[in-house]
């Protein structure tokens, strides 16, 4: 009795090989997406949740800006040196990506992603360290009654979201404006900006004026976190 011989379908083997190749390609793409370097995120420490920021905003004292004397930037000693590095150098190292510093603490290489405008710079001279709540704003919101030591602590605050590395040009456009007058050009960064502003004012017991508070609420409302 003759036996039935079944020959494998060469087309089936080809389809299997194509399927394996397709799955392998998808796996490689997924791996590349996972490890693809992203722009460094450089929010300072202490960014509160939306709920915490809302409670802080509700509790802030609302009053018109005033001061016991004219503002002078020198009343806020800043960029003090601690452990051999100035506050500016410390923030440059903290907020940058791949930052290498010399023996004097000044960066010799690295890159900095500016959260306000989404720009990246590789020269530290192109980066400014922004006081989220500007020194002049603080002066007219209560700091005029502080001691010089407290103003120095405020101007060099590394424990909260008050100092951030951004491009020099966006820092210049911000100047000493409050959120009723200026917000980051990137709409996606305005939530975090409002939380940094609110938390800083809350931590330091500074007041807000009516227009400032009115501008902060919709910015905070836009937060999803």
Secondary structure, 3 states (H helix, E strand, C coil): CCCCCCCCCHHHHHHHHHHHHHHHHHHHHHHHHHHCCCCCCCCCCCCCCHHHHHHHHHHCCECCCCCCCCCCHHHCCCCCEECCEEHHHHHHHHHCEEEEECCCCCEEEEEEECCCCCCEECCHHHEEEEECCCHHHHHHCCHHHCCHHHHHHHHCCCCCCCEEEEEHHHHHHHCCCCCCCCCCCCHHHHHHHHHHHHHHHHHCCCCECHHHHHHHHHHHHCCCC
